Amino acid sequence: MLAIAIRTPGGPEVLVPERRPAPVAGIGDVLIRVSAAGVNRPDLLQRQGKYPPPKGASDILGLEVAGTVIASGPGAHRFRPGERVCALVNGGGYAELCAVPEGQVMPVPAGLSDVEAAALPETFFTVWANVFDDAKLLAGERLLVHGGTSGIGTTAIQLGSALGATVFATAGSDAKVDACVRLGATQAFNYRAGSFAEAVLAATGGEGVDVVLDMVGGAYLAQNLRVLRAKGRLALIAFLGGSKTEVDLLPVLQKHLVVTGSLMRPRTAAEKAAIAARLEARVWPLLAARRIRPVIDSTFPLADAAKAHARLEEGGHVGKVVLTRDPPTP
């Protein structure tokens, strides 16, 4: 099969198409003919040599796919050949074929294309696990989403709003601020224009928010603690602004705050299957009804994976970057 290989750690140019042996469906696996594969920041880190795949996972990039089932391994019984599915994968998405544990495979929501479906798993699993499972966001509460026009951000804004929260967001330009509001944010703030903490507190009458979803890390920690109201929860998912900082932790005690965080890739297959079940029950109906939708910034043929990585790295995207096989399933 055709796959995208990393010849040596480095920039986007190190991604090259090559022929690889086709995977087979092992015990409990589903084999998918890939139509489209999402591109995510962990892929960039792996390409740079900073995020090696876990033991036993494919060295091929790619953490989410959509396509058609072509076979099931022993013990996998849910999906039949020919069914359209999307999946959170442990690696191997940048290829024509990908084998995935059945519990991480979900039907394509009604009315969505394969490109849209391939943009779902990584961001929806991450947002659900961190915002709803761990930070326990409830209807009527306030959510602050950093990086509002990223794949994670566009997902979190829509999910939070659809499930009854008041959502605020930060973004890096006035145009991106407007995009956040169109997606459902009550207000969004250009973090280049000044302190987001001041802006959030002003917008909430000094009260702050209940949950913050943060991918910046150290550079934002003090402001995040400041904007959280009593019993607020901070969910950390990445460290684009560094993983180290010096901060006054007194607000954690004074306001009874909770700081949590997680990575998705190291979770067990059972954990991922449980998240998949919750998504199918709570979120897939919202997608089928078009109350929420994946936001697609751009698509690139699989062989142009280097260009897709360059697009994500330059930071101008709004939503997801997706690789496709020509032509993807409509």
N, C-alpha and C positions, 0 to 999 in steps of 0.2 A: 504494500500500500504506500501511497504518498504520505509523508509526514514532515513536520518542520523540526529540524535538529539544531542544537546549539553546538557548534564546532569548538568554541572556546568562550569563556565568559567575556562579556563586553557589551558594546552598543548594539542597536537594532541590526546593524549590518552582519552580525555573527549568526543570524537566523537564516538557515538555508534549507530548501526542499531536498529531501532524499528519500530513497526507497527503504522501507522497513518491513520486517516480517509482520504479517497481519496477526492481531491478537485473537485469542479464542475465548469463548465464554466458559469460565471456570465454574466451580460449584457456587450456586447462588447468584451467578452473573447474568447480565443481559448484554448481548453484542449489538451495538448500534452502528448503522451506516450514517456517518455524520454529514449533515447538510450545512450546519453552521456552528460556530464555536465562539463563545465570548472571550474577550481579551480583558484581563484584570491586572491590577498593580502587582499582586504576587507573581504574575508571569514575568513582569519586568525585573523583579528582584531575583527570581530564579535565573533569568538570562544573565544577570550581572554576577552570578555566583554567590549571592547573599541569602538565598532561600532554597536550600537543596530539598529535593523531594523526599518524603518520609520513606523509611525502609519498606521495600516491596512495591512502591509505586513506580509507574513509568517515568522515565527521564524526559519524555516528550512533554512539552508545555501544554497547558489548557486545563481549566478546572470546571468548565461547563460546556455542554453540547446540546444540540437538538438534531433530530433525524428520525430514522426509521429502524425499528427492530428487525434484525435479520436472523437472530437465533437466541435461545436461552440455554443456560447451562443446567446441570443437574440441580434440582431443588428450587429452581426459579420457574414459577408457574403463572405469574400475573399477566404478562404481556405476550401477545402472539406476533409472529412475523407480519410485517406490513404496518403495524401500529405506529403512529407518530408519537414520539416521546421527547422529553427533555430531561437532563440529568446533571446533578452535581457529581463530578468525577474526581478521582484522586490523582489525576494526571493523565496525559495522553489525548487531550481534546483537540490538539492541532494535528489532526490526522483524518484519513478517510474512514477509519474504523476505530471504535473505542469500546472496551469491555468495562462494565460498571456493575457494582453490587445492586441487586434488584431494588433494595429499599431506598436507594438514592435516585431511582428512576420514577418519573411522573408523566402522566399524559399531557400532551400539549393542550393548554386551555382553549376552549372553543373559540374560534374566530381569529386565533393568532397565527402568524406566519412562523416558519422555522427560525428566521432571523430574530423575530421578537422573542420566541421561546428560548433561544440560546442565550438571550440577555437576562433571563430570569434567575437561574439557580444560585449562582455565587452571591449576588447582591440580596436576593430575597431570603436565602438561608441566613446570611450574616445579619441582616436587619432584624429578622424575626427573633433569632436566638439572642441577640444582644439587647434590643429595645424592648421586646415583649416578654421573652422568657426570663432573662436575667435582670433587666432594669424594671420590668413589670409596669410598663406604661399602661395607664388606664384611660378610658374615655373621660373627657372633662379635664384632663391634666394638660400641662404645657410641655412641649418637646422642642429642644434646640438642636438643629442639625448643622454640623459644620461640613464644608465642602458640598453645598447644596446642589450643585450641578454635576457632581460626579455620579457614577453608576449607583453607588451606595446612597448618595444624597437624594437623587431623584426618586429612588425607591422609598427611602425613609419619609420624605415629605408626603408622598402620596399615601403610603400605608398609615402613617400617623393621622393624617387628615381624614381618611376614609373610615378609620376606626374610632373617630370621635375626639381626637386630641386637637389642641390649638398648636400649630407648628410655626416655629421661627427658624430662620436659616441664615447662614453666612455664605458669601461667595466673593470672588476676587475682582468683579467688575460690575458696573451698573447694568450692563446687558444681562449678566448672569443673575443678578438680583431680580430683575424683571422675570427671568425664566423661572426662578424659584416661586415667585408669587403666582405665576400662571399654573404651576403644578399643584398649588394648594396651600403654600405658606401664607399665613396671615400677614407677616412682614418678613423682609429679608434685609440684610445689612452688608454693605461692602466693607470687608475687614481692612481694606487698604485705606479707608477714609478715616479710621480712628478706632478707638476701643470698642470691640463688639460688646463687652460687658456693660459699658455705659449705655449703649444703644438698646440692649435687651432690657436692662432695668428700667430705662425710660419708657419703653413700650409696654411694660407690665406694671406700671405704677410703683416701681421699686420692689415688687414682690419676687421677681425672678421666675425660673422654670423648674419643673419637676424632674425632667430627664434631659441629659445632654449626651448626644452621640458624637464622639470625637475621634478623628483620625489624624489629628495633628500632634497630640502628645505633650511633651514637656513645655513647649513654647506657649501653650494655651492653658496649662493646668491651673495657674493662679486665677485667671479670669473665669475658668469653668467653675471653680469652687465658689467664686464670688456670685455668679448668677444663679446658683442652685438655691432654691428655697428650702425650708425645713424639711427633713427627711427626703431630700433630693437624691438622685442617682446619676452617677457619671459612668458611662459605658465607653471604654477605650477599645478601639479596634486596629489602630495603626499609629505610627510615630513619624509622620512626614516632617514634623518640626522637632524631631529628636526624642529620645527616650529618657533623657536625664535633665533635671532642672533642680533649682533650689526654691522651695516654696514654704510658706507658713501654713501648717496643717491645722491651725487652731479652728478654722471654719468647719472642718470635718467633725470636730467634737461639739462645737457650739450649735451646729444645725443638724447633728445626727445624720451625716451624709454617708452614702455608700459609694465606694469606687470599685468598679468591676471591669472586667475585660476578658477577651478570649480570642483565640485563633480558630478558624473553622477546619483547616486541613488536617490537623492532628487528631480531631475528634474521631471516635470509633464509628464503625459502620452502623451500629445500633443507635448511637446518638443522632447521626445524620438521618437515619430512617425515621426516627421519632419526629424530628423537625419537619421532614418531608410530609409526614402524615398531618401535622398541624397546618402546614401551608395548604395542602389540598383541601382541608376542611374549612379553613377560615379565609384564605386568600384567593385560591383558584376561582371561586364563584365571583369575586370582585373583578378579576381579570376577564372572565367570560362575559360579565355584564358591562365591561369597558368602563367601570368606575375608576379603575386604575389601569395603567399601561406601562410597559417598558419604554423608555425613551432611547431611541437609537440615534447616535451622533453620526456614525458613518460605517460603511462596510468595505471590506477588502477581500479579494480572492485569497484563498489559503496560501498560495505561493508568494503573496505579497505581505506575509506576516511582519516583515521588517518595517514596512510602511505603516502598518497598524500600530506597532509599538511606538514608532516615531510620533504618530498622532496622539497617542495617550501621553507620552512623555512631554510633549510641548505644552500641554495643559489648557488648550483652547476648547476642548470637547465639552459638549453638554449631553450627558447620558453615556450610553454604552458604545464601544467600538466592537464590531463583530466580524469574524472571518467567515467566508462562505465558500462552498463548492458550487461551481456553475452548472446548472442554475439551481438555487435553493428551492425547496418545496414551497409553493405559495400558501 
